[in-house]
Amino acid sequence: MRPTVVLVHGLRTSHSLWRRQVEALEREGIPTLAIDLPGHGRRIGERFTLDGALSSIGDAIAEAEASDAKRAEAEGVTPGKPYLVGFSLGGYLGIEWVACNPGRVSGLLAAACATVPHPIVMHTWRGIAAVIGRFPDRGLALNNLAVRLFVPEPGANDVISGGVALDVMDDSIRALLAFTPIESLRRIEEPVLFINGKWDHVRAHARRYLAAARNARLVTIPGASHVVPAIRPDEFTRELLAHYREVT
């Protein structure tokens, strides 16, 4: 029996980011659950909080466990544990959730989140976001222009189509300051796969992450910048599938 893959998007994006991965996994007969974090996608209008985001992952894992248990009972086999995938903000959240919930997942893929958040960088980002948020469209056109410049189609449409979360920037950036990913990784016993794009600006501490994790592997995908699942979807999915098959 193939356990469910739970997919967690990044800041401003949504479940639609994962379209290519969901299609590929479902062709392999692997169930998927691509969630929306508070204030994102189908939940735009909600307030983003760290507790709410972590609870959303917990709810998704519980849903996957229940679904997998039901399928396993029908097949007369023992259910496996869900596999968790997080990108950017979702990767930071995934690391924190797995560290606080040992034994619940078979493995973790943490993509594009290999820099320890620093107050100077985060507060500078907050200031820039606050200025952009005063634009008449709250920065929607600028966001979409940047996505279409750096993410080739159809990936750009996947990033944007589920909705762009414009009102949760400050809450999300402040939440990032609460993360201590190096310390959290030291507590994780489950296998971890780190994936970064070669040109990703959020991979400065990739080697520190790898050294902190007990059972981990690092993959760097050539030609990709930050939004690696959409920029290099085939390569990303291939690495995801290989790790999933290895640990489930």
C-alpha positions as CSV (number, residue, x, y, z in Angstrom):
1,M,0.0,0.0,0.0
2,R,1.3,3.5,-0.9
3,P,1.0,6.1,1.8
4,T,-0.3,9.6,1.1
5,V,2.0,12.4,0.2
6,V,1.1,15.7,2.0
7,L,2.3,18.8,0.2
8,V,2.8,22.2,1.8
9,H,3.3,25.3,-0.3
10,G,5.3,28.5,0.3
11,L,4.6,32.1,1.1
12,R,2.0,33.9,-1.1
13,T,1.5,30.6,-3.1
14,S,-1.1,27.9,-2.7
15,H,-2.0,24.2,-3.3
16,S,-1.9,25.0,-7.1
17,L,1.9,25.2,-6.9
18,W,2.0,21.4,-6.8
19,R,-0.1,20.7,-9.9
20,R,2.7,18.9,-11.8
21,Q,3.7,16.9,-8.7
22,V,0.1,15.9,-7.9
23,E,-0.4,14.7,-11.5
24,A,2.8,12.7,-11.5
25,L,2.2,11.1,-8.1
26,E,-1.3,10.2,-9.0
27,R,-0.1,8.5,-12.2
28,E,2.0,6.3,-10.0
29,G,-1.0,5.5,-7.8
30,I,0.2,7.5,-4.9
31,P,-2.5,9.5,-3.0
32,T,-1.8,13.2,-2.5
33,L,-3.1,16.0,-0.3
34,A,-2.0,19.5,-1.2
35,I,-3.1,21.8,1.5
36,D,-3.6,25.6,1.8
37,L,-2.1,27.3,4.8
38,P,-4.1,30.0,6.7
39,G,-4.5,33.1,4.6
40,H,-3.5,31.3,1.4
41,G,-5.3,29.8,-1.6
42,R,-8.8,28.6,-0.6
43,R,-8.2,30.2,2.8
44,I,-7.4,33.8,1.7
45,G,-9.1,36.1,4.2
46,E,-8.0,34.1,7.2
47,R,-5.2,35.4,9.5
48,F,-1.9,33.6,9.3
49,T,-0.4,32.4,12.6
50,L,2.4,30.0,13.3
51,D,0.1,27.9,15.5
52,G,-2.6,27.8,12.8
53,A,-0.1,26.8,10.1
54,L,1.3,24.0,12.2
55,S,-2.2,22.9,13.1
56,S,-3.0,22.8,9.4
57,I,-0.2,20.4,8.8
58,G,-1.2,18.3,11.7
59,D,-4.8,18.1,10.4
60,A,-3.6,17.1,7.0
61,I,-1.4,14.3,8.4
62,A,-4.3,13.1,10.5
63,E,-6.5,13.1,7.4
64,A,-3.8,11.1,5.5
65,E,-3.4,8.6,8.3
66,A,-7.2,8.0,8.5
67,S,-7.4,7.6,4.7
68,D,-4.4,5.3,4.5
69,A,-5.7,3.2,7.4
70,K,-9.0,2.7,5.6
71,R,-7.3,1.7,2.4
72,A,-5.0,-0.7,4.3
73,E,-7.9,-2.3,6.0
74,A,-9.6,-2.9,2.7
75,E,-6.4,-4.4,1.3
76,G,-5.6,-6.4,4.4
77,V,-2.2,-4.8,4.9
78,T,-0.5,-2.6,7.5
79,P,-0.7,1.1,6.7
80,G,2.4,3.1,6.1
81,K,3.1,6.6,7.4
82,P,2.4,9.7,5.3
83,Y,5.3,11.4,3.6
84,L,5.6,15.2,4.1
85,V,6.8,17.7,1.5
86,G,7.3,21.4,2.2
87,F,8.5,24.2,0.0
88,S,10.0,27.5,1.3
89,L,7.7,28.6,4.2
90,G,6.2,25.1,4.0
91,G,9.6,23.6,4.3
92,Y,10.4,25.6,7.5
93,L,7.0,24.5,8.9
94,G,7.6,20.9,7.9
95,I,10.9,20.8,9.8
96,E,9.3,22.3,12.9
97,W,6.2,20.0,12.7
98,V,8.2,16.8,12.3
99,A,10.6,17.8,15.1
100,C,7.6,18.3,17.4
101,N,5.7,15.2,16.3
102,P,8.2,12.3,16.1
103,G,7.1,9.0,14.5
104,R,4.2,10.4,12.5
105,V,5.7,10.5,9.0
106,S,7.9,8.2,7.0
107,G,10.1,11.0,5.7
108,L,10.3,14.7,5.0
109,L,11.3,16.6,1.9
110,A,12.3,20.2,2.8
111,A,12.8,22.4,-0.3
112,A,14.1,25.9,-0.7
113,C,14.3,26.6,3.0
114,A,18.0,26.2,3.7
115,T,18.8,29.5,5.3
116,V,18.4,30.2,9.0
117,P,16.1,33.3,9.3
118,H,18.0,36.3,10.5
119,P,16.3,39.3,12.2
120,I,18.1,41.9,10.1
121,V,17.1,40.2,6.8
122,M,13.5,39.4,8.0
123,H,12.8,43.0,9.3
124,T,14.2,44.4,6.1
125,W,11.9,42.2,4.1
126,R,9.0,43.3,6.3
127,G,9.8,46.9,5.5
128,I,9.9,46.3,1.7
129,A,6.7,44.2,1.9
130,A,5.0,47.0,3.9
131,V,5.8,49.6,1.1
132,I,4.6,47.2,-1.6
133,G,1.5,46.5,0.3
134,R,0.5,50.2,0.0
135,F,0.3,49.9,-3.8
136,P,-3.2,50.3,-5.2
137,D,-3.3,46.6,-6.0
138,R,-1.3,45.7,-2.8
139,G,1.5,44.5,-5.1
140,L,-0.4,41.9,-7.1
141,A,0.9,43.1,-10.5
142,L,4.5,43.2,-9.2
143,N,4.3,39.7,-7.7
144,N,2.9,38.2,-10.9
145,L,5.4,40.0,-13.1
146,A,8.3,38.6,-11.0
147,V,6.8,35.1,-11.1
148,R,6.4,35.2,-14.9
149,L,9.9,36.6,-15.3
150,F,11.6,33.8,-13.3
151,V,9.3,30.8,-13.6
152,P,8.7,29.4,-17.1
153,E,5.2,28.4,-18.2
154,P,3.2,26.4,-17.3
155,G,4.9,26.7,-13.9
156,A,4.2,30.4,-13.5
157,N,0.5,29.8,-14.0
158,D,0.6,27.0,-11.4
159,V,2.2,29.4,-8.9
160,I,-0.4,32.1,-9.4
161,S,-3.6,30.3,-10.3
162,G,-4.6,29.2,-6.8
163,G,-4.6,32.8,-5.6
164,V,-1.8,35.1,-4.4
165,A,-1.8,35.8,-0.6
166,L,-1.1,39.5,-0.4
167,D,-2.3,40.2,3.2
168,V,-0.3,37.7,5.2
169,M,3.3,38.9,4.4
170,D,4.0,40.6,7.7
171,D,2.5,37.8,9.8
172,S,4.3,35.1,7.9
173,I,7.7,36.9,8.0
174,R,7.4,37.4,11.7
175,A,6.5,33.7,12.1
176,L,9.7,32.8,10.3
177,L,11.7,34.6,13.1
178,A,10.4,31.9,15.5
179,F,12.0,29.1,13.6
180,T,15.3,27.5,14.7
181,P,15.7,24.9,11.9
182,I,19.2,23.8,12.9
183,E,18.0,22.9,16.4
184,S,14.8,21.3,15.1
185,L,16.7,19.2,12.6
186,R,18.9,17.8,15.3
187,R,15.7,16.3,16.9
188,I,14.4,14.6,13.8
189,E,15.1,10.9,13.4
190,E,13.0,10.5,10.2
191,P,14.9,10.5,6.8
192,V,15.1,14.0,5.4
193,L,15.7,15.1,1.8
194,F,16.8,18.7,1.1
195,I,16.2,20.0,-2.4
196,N,17.5,23.4,-3.5
197,G,17.8,25.1,-6.9
198,K,21.4,25.9,-7.9
199,W,20.5,29.7,-8.0
200,D,18.2,29.8,-5.0
201,H,18.9,32.7,-2.7
202,V,17.6,30.7,0.2
203,R,20.3,28.0,0.5
204,A,23.1,29.8,2.3
205,H,23.1,27.2,5.1
206,A,22.5,24.1,3.2
207,R,25.6,22.3,4.5
208,R,24.7,23.3,8.1
209,Y,21.2,21.8,7.6
210,L,22.7,18.6,6.2
211,A,25.2,18.3,9.1
212,A,22.5,18.9,11.7
213,A,20.1,16.2,10.4
214,R,20.7,12.6,11.6
215,N,19.6,10.9,8.4
216,A,19.6,13.3,5.4
217,R,20.6,13.8,1.8
218,L,21.0,17.1,-0.2
219,V,20.1,17.5,-3.8
220,T,20.9,20.7,-5.8
221,I,19.0,21.0,-9.1
222,P,20.9,22.8,-11.9
223,G,19.2,25.7,-13.6
224,A,16.6,26.3,-10.9
225,S,16.2,29.3,-8.6
226,H,13.9,29.5,-5.7
227,V,10.6,28.1,-6.9
228,V,12.2,24.8,-7.8
229,P,9.0,22.6,-7.9
230,A,7.6,24.8,-10.7
231,I,10.8,25.7,-12.5
232,R,12.2,22.2,-12.7
233,P,9.1,20.0,-12.0
234,D,10.4,16.8,-13.6
235,E,13.7,16.8,-11.8
236,F,12.0,17.8,-8.5
237,T,9.4,15.1,-8.9
238,R,12.0,12.4,-9.7
239,E,13.9,13.2,-6.5
240,L,10.6,13.2,-4.5
241,L,9.6,9.8,-5.9
242,A,13.0,8.3,-5.3
243,H,13.0,9.4,-1.6
244,Y,9.4,8.4,-1.1
245,R,10.1,4.9,-2.4
246,E,13.2,4.6,-0.3
247,V,11.5,5.5,3.0
248,T,7.9,4.2,2.7
